[in-house]
Amino acid sequence: MWPPATVAGTPTVAAGVSRRKLTTIKRPDGSTQLVYHGHPLYSFSEDTRQGQLGGEDFLGTWFVVSPAGQEVVKPGAAAASRGY
């Protein structure tokens, strides 16, 4: 349900995203995974269109990362202390 966010070549960033915080790591299968502010990035397989956040807070484990590199918390929810 959580495939890694991978890239071929040099990744580009959208407006508001820090190029300095975006890095990559090589995975055992040879693919290149995106990492933002030290957090490996994944997508949620049930999100099929850009901007969907169906995986946000999934099982209290998976969270969206903000352009600042921090966990995005739903309004009224407490920030998780376990990471993201």
ROLONU-43186 format. One line per field, with one value per atom (N, C-alpha, C): residue number from 1; residue in one letter; atom name; y, z, x. Coordinates in Angstrom, 3 decimals, always signed. Example, Ala and Ser with C-alpha at 12.3 -4.5 7.8 and 13.67 -1.06 7.14 Angstrom:
resi	1; 1; 1; 2; 2; 2;
resn	A; A; A; S; S; S;
name	N; CA; C; N; CA; C;
py	-5.690; -4.500; -3.300; -2.250; -1.060; +0.030;
pz	+7.800; +7.800; +7.800; +7.080; +7.140; +7.870;
px	+13.190; +12.300; +13.200; +12.850; +13.670; +12.900;
//
This chain:
resi	1; 1; 1; 2; 2; 2; 3; 3; 3; 4; 4; 4; 5; 5; 5; 6; 6; 6; 7; 7; 7; 8; 8; 8; 9; 9; 9; 10; 10; 10; 11; 11; 11; 12; 12; 12; 13; 13; 13; 14; 14; 14; 15; 15; 15; 16; 16; 16; 17; 17; 17; 18; 18; 18; 19; 19; 19; 20; 20; 20; 21; 21; 21; 22; 22; 22; 23; 23; 23; 24; 24; 24; 25; 25; 25; 26; 26; 26; 27; 27; 27; 28; 28; 28; 29; 29; 29; 30; 30; 30; 31; 31; 31; 32; 32; 32; 33; 33; 33; 34; 34; 34; 35; 35; 35; 36; 36; 36; 37; 37; 37; 38; 38; 38; 39; 39; 39; 40; 40; 40; 41; 41; 41; 42; 42; 42; 43; 43; 43; 44; 44; 44; 45; 45; 45; 46; 46; 46; 47; 47; 47; 48; 48; 48; 49; 49; 49; 50; 50; 50; 51; 51; 51; 52; 52; 52; 53; 53; 53; 54; 54; 54; 55; 55; 55; 56; 56; 56; 57; 57; 57; 58; 58; 58; 59; 59; 59; 60; 60; 60; 61; 61; 61; 62; 62; 62; 63; 63; 63; 64; 64; 64; 65; 65; 65; 66; 66; 66; 67; 67; 67; 68; 68; 68; 69; 69; 69; 70; 70; 70; 71; 71; 71; 72; 72; 72; 73; 73; 73; 74; 74; 74; 75; 75; 75; 76; 76; 76; 77; 77; 77; 78; 78; 78; 79; 79; 79; 80; 80; 80; 81; 81; 81; 82; 82; 82; 83; 83; 83; 84; 84; 84;
resn	M; M; M; W; W; W; P; P; P; P; P; P; A; A; A; T; T; T; V; V; V; A; A; A; G; G; G; T; T; T; P; P; P; T; T; T; V; V; V; A; A; A; A; A; A; G; G; G; V; V; V; S; S; S; R; R; R; R; R; R; K; K; K; L; L; L; T; T; T; T; T; T; I; I; I; K; K; K; R; R; R; P; P; P; D; D; D; G; G; G; S; S; S; T; T; T; Q; Q; Q; L; L; L; V; V; V; Y; Y; Y; H; H; H; G; G; G; H; H; H; P; P; P; L; L; L; Y; Y; Y; S; S; S; F; F; F; S; S; S; E; E; E; D; D; D; T; T; T; R; R; R; Q; Q; Q; G; G; G; Q; Q; Q; L; L; L; G; G; G; G; G; G; E; E; E; D; D; D; F; F; F; L; L; L; G; G; G; T; T; T; W; W; W; F; F; F; V; V; V; V; V; V; S; S; S; P; P; P; A; A; A; G; G; G; Q; Q; Q; E; E; E; V; V; V; V; V; V; K; K; K; P; P; P; G; G; G; A; A; A; A; A; A; A; A; A; A; A; A; S; S; S; R; R; R; G; G; G; Y; Y; Y;
name	N; CA; C; N; CA; C; N; CA; C; N; CA; C; N; CA; C; N; CA; C; N; CA; C; N; CA; C; N; CA; C; N; CA; C; N; CA; C; N; CA; C; N; CA; C; N; CA; C; N; CA; C; N; CA; C; N; CA; C; N; CA; C; N; CA; C; N; CA; C; N; CA; C; N; CA; C; N; CA; C; N; CA; C; N; CA; C; N; CA; C; N; CA; C; N; CA; C; N; CA; C; N; CA; C; N; CA; C; N; CA; C; N; CA; C; N; CA; C; N; CA; C; N; CA; C; N; CA; C; N; CA; C; N; CA; C; N; CA; C; N; CA; C; N; CA; C; N; CA; C; N; CA; C; N; CA; C; N; CA; C; N; CA; C; N; CA; C; N; CA; C; N; CA; C; N; CA; C; N; CA; C; N; CA; C; N; CA; C; N; CA; C; N; CA; C; N; CA; C; N; CA; C; N; CA; C; N; CA; C; N; CA; C; N; CA; C; N; CA; C; N; CA; C; N; CA; C; N; CA; C; N; CA; C; N; CA; C; N; CA; C; N; CA; C; N; CA; C; N; CA; C; N; CA; C; N; CA; C; N; CA; C; N; CA; C; N; CA; C; N; CA; C; N; CA; C; N; CA; C; N; CA; C; N; CA; C; N; CA; C; N; CA; C;
py	-1.205; +0.000; +1.263; +1.138; +2.305; +2.170; +2.330; +2.257; +3.473; +3.266; +4.398; +5.402; +6.677; +7.726; +7.719; +7.293; +7.167; +8.165; +8.351; +9.299; +8.746; +9.055; +8.745; +10.075; +10.171; +11.430; +12.364; +13.637; +14.649; +15.112; +15.055; +15.500; +17.017; +17.467; +18.895; +19.191; +20.445; +20.828; +21.813; +21.773; +22.702; +23.988; +25.023; +26.291; +26.048; +26.638; +26.510; +25.342; +24.468; +23.301; +23.617; +23.272; +23.572; +22.562; +23.034; +22.163; +21.558; +22.326; +21.836; +20.662; +20.630; +19.566; +18.307; +18.403; +17.258; +16.527; +15.294; +14.455; +13.122; +12.218; +10.883; +9.838; +8.610; +7.464; +6.346; +5.515; +4.342; +3.219; +2.569; +1.436; +0.141; -0.925; -2.201; -2.697; -2.316; -2.759; -1.882; -0.867; +0.012; +1.275; +1.363; +2.572; +3.688; +4.902; +6.071; +6.621; +6.657; +7.122; +8.561; +9.341; +10.715; +10.751; +11.696; +11.930; +13.425; +13.806; +15.233; +15.525; +16.372; +16.776; +15.549; +14.551; +13.338; +12.264; +12.499; +11.541; +10.874; +9.556; +8.866; +9.060; +9.336; +9.608; +8.382; +8.240; +7.155; +7.749; +7.018; +7.415; +6.389; +6.730; +5.834; +5.278; +3.976; +3.356; +3.689; +4.054; +4.369; +5.819; +6.651; +8.010; +7.936; +8.311; +8.149; +9.467; +10.609; +11.917; +12.810; +13.727; +14.691; +15.433; +15.607; +16.354; +15.515; +14.252; +13.403; +13.061; +12.993; +12.730; +11.600; +10.582; +9.476; +8.722; +8.773; +8.055; +8.841; +10.113; +10.947; +10.334; +10.118; +9.543; +8.099; +7.426; +6.040; +5.172; +4.501; +3.647; +4.381; +5.709; +6.503; +6.455; +6.083; +5.882; +6.741; +6.917; +7.595; +9.021; +9.982; +11.384; +12.127; +13.157; +14.038; +14.922; +15.241; +16.133; +17.493; +18.550; +19.913; +20.386; +21.484; +22.039; +22.395; +22.609; +22.891; +21.604; +20.450; +19.175; +18.611; +19.112; +18.674; +17.891; +17.081; +16.325; +17.290; +17.029; +17.822; +17.198; +18.007; +17.523; +18.044; +17.151; +17.558; +18.558; +19.521; +20.482; +19.745; +20.156; +19.558; +18.308; +17.814; +16.607; +17.003; +16.154; +16.391; +15.852; +16.475; +15.989; +14.665; +13.767; +12.464; +12.626; +11.874; +11.942; +10.822; +9.950; +8.768; +8.964; +10.122; +10.349; +10.147; +10.128; +10.007; +9.421;
pz	+0.000; +0.000; +0.000; +0.309; +0.422; -0.463; -1.771; -2.630; -2.398; -2.461; -2.292; -3.428; -3.105; -4.128; -4.777; -6.015; -6.708; -7.852; -8.321; -9.395; -10.279; -11.544; -12.478; -12.832; -12.687; -12.974; -11.782; -12.049; -11.000; -10.666; -9.394; -9.034; -9.152; -9.439; -9.464; -8.308; -7.924; -6.809; -7.267; -6.594; -6.861; -6.080; -6.431; -5.707; -4.230; -3.373; -1.935; -1.301; -2.115; -1.607; -1.637; -0.555; -0.443; -1.209; -2.166; -2.923; -1.993; -0.995; -0.034; +0.791; +1.056; +1.888; +1.092; -0.236; -1.075; -1.479; -1.055; -1.405; -1.905; -2.205; -2.649; -1.974; -1.963; -1.506; -2.527; -2.647; -3.515; -2.720; -3.312; -2.685; -3.100; -2.327; -2.662; -4.079; -4.613; -5.960; -7.056; -6.648; -7.606; -7.925; -7.496; -7.749; -6.811; -7.121; -6.336; -5.660; -4.330; -3.546; -3.093; -3.142; -2.666; -1.145; -0.587; +0.858; +1.064; +1.971; +2.234; +3.697; +3.956; +5.315; +6.195; +5.590; +6.316; +6.361; +5.740; +5.763; +4.399; +4.298; +3.032; +2.646; +1.387; +0.932; +0.281; +0.530; -0.011; -0.532; -1.384; -1.811; -1.265; -1.315; -0.843; -2.073; -2.219; -3.453; -3.786; -2.795; -3.065; -3.496; -3.370; -3.894; -5.372; -6.217; -7.654; -8.397; -7.723; -8.362; -7.510; -8.153; -7.460; -6.408; -5.237; -4.168; -3.224; -3.556; -2.653; -1.428; -0.276; +0.985; +1.757; +1.046; +1.699; +2.694; +2.535; +3.451; +4.698; +4.786; +5.942; +7.242; +8.178; +9.502; +9.402; +8.298; +8.103; +9.216; +9.930; +11.059; +12.097; +12.124; +13.084; +12.858; +11.641; +11.367; +10.233; +9.180; +7.967; +7.914; +7.620; +7.628; +6.431; +6.032; +4.971; +5.549; +4.739; +5.166; +4.500; +5.283; +4.776; +4.042; +3.289; +2.652; +3.656; +4.925; +5.970; +6.440; +6.012; +6.396; +7.684; +8.077; +9.311; +9.004; +9.953; +9.838; +9.753; +8.823; +8.704; +9.616; +10.466; +11.431; +11.039; +11.046; +10.743; +11.801; +11.416; +12.404; +13.579; +14.776; +15.980; +16.463; +15.719; +16.104; +16.721; +17.616; +18.229; +17.331; +17.342; +16.570; +17.163; +16.297; +16.743; +17.261; +18.282; +18.820; +18.269; +17.427; +16.960; +15.619; +15.056; +13.753; +12.639; +11.378; +10.218; +9.057;
px	+0.812; +0.000; +0.851; +2.134; +3.007; +4.237; +4.091; +5.273; +6.177; +7.477; +8.383; +8.219; +8.404; +8.388; +9.769; +9.820; +11.099; +11.186; +12.400; +12.649; +13.763; +13.673; +14.757; +15.403; +16.695; +17.375; +17.348; +17.569; +17.613; +16.207; +15.821; +14.469; +14.334; +13.146; +12.836; +11.894; +11.805; +10.946; +9.887; +8.756; +7.669; +7.899; +7.196; +7.278; +6.982; +7.779; +7.584; +8.307; +8.887; +9.613; +11.107; +11.798; +13.220; +14.070; +14.848; +15.761; +16.813; +17.248; +18.244; +17.731; +16.433; +15.865; +15.546; +15.541; +15.211; +16.482; +16.597; +17.738; +17.201; +18.093; +17.699; +18.586; +18.085; +18.866; +18.710; +19.731; +19.641; +19.003; +18.026; +17.347; +18.046; +17.846; +18.493; +18.191; +17.004; +16.645; +17.260; +18.055; +18.699; +17.929; +16.683; +15.899; +16.358; +15.946; +16.318; +15.071; +15.099; +13.957; +14.167; +13.092; +13.126; +13.135; +13.881; +13.949; +13.794; +12.898; +12.702; +12.949; +13.930; +14.307; +14.561; +15.211; +15.575; +14.508; +13.360; +12.256; +12.096; +12.307; +12.044; +10.576; +10.332; +8.966; +8.333; +7.028; +6.220; +4.924; +4.253; +2.920; +1.934; +0.673; -0.380; -1.078; -1.101; -1.587; -3.038; -3.842; -5.245; -5.450; -4.420; -4.486; -4.117; -5.046; -4.834; -4.658; -4.919; -4.777; -3.893; -3.210; -2.369; -3.190; -2.625; -3.285; -4.125; -4.374; -5.151; -4.308; -4.952; -4.258; -4.917; -5.410; -6.110; -5.258; -3.955; -3.080; -2.728; -3.120; -2.783; -3.296; -2.395; -2.674; -3.172; -2.888; -3.307; -2.724; -3.585; -3.208; -2.364; -2.471; -1.722; -0.220; +0.186; +1.603; +2.127; +1.339; +1.810; +1.273; +2.170; +1.768; +2.342; +1.629; +2.079; +3.181; +4.170; +5.252; +5.043; +5.223; +5.039; +6.290; +6.195; +7.387; +8.492; +8.113; +9.103; +9.787; +9.265; +9.848; +9.273; +8.110; +7.468; +6.186; +5.786; +4.534; +3.357; +2.449; +1.230; +0.193; -0.409; -1.385; -2.756; -3.738; -5.104; -5.572; -6.412; -6.920; -7.578; -7.226; -7.803; -7.098; -6.105; -5.373; -4.043; -3.556; -2.245; -1.154; -0.016; +1.131; +1.607; +2.008; +2.520; +3.934; +4.272; +5.627; +6.487; +5.905; +6.611; +7.308; +7.201; +7.821; +6.827; +7.343; +6.461; +7.169;
//
